[in-house]
């Protein structure tokens, strides 16, 4: 994926059209590790919780353990959907560290409504 293609995929991810979003999402997840730092920066600067959640979902497809720390930090968000996706992505990360963070969060936050 070139830098231009990355920008195009991000634009597609931000689309209000569900099919365009899905196409951008599936294009981007194959390169999530390659663009981990850029996706993280975009996510951290995104104020819209829906868009932030979409970037969190992409980060959940990384294999780089650096993404675990990023996802874990999103568990403190004031937005339920952001916390939900961060927790879900940690559960599905297939990494003991991520699974432990998700398990601990569930234990420490029993009032979340998605368990």
PyMOL commands that set and color helices and strands:
alter all, ss='L'
color gray80, all
select helices_A, chain A and resi 3-13+18-29+36-45+49-59+66-76+80-91+96-108
alter helices_A, ss='H'
color red, helices_A
deselect
rebuild
show_as cartoon
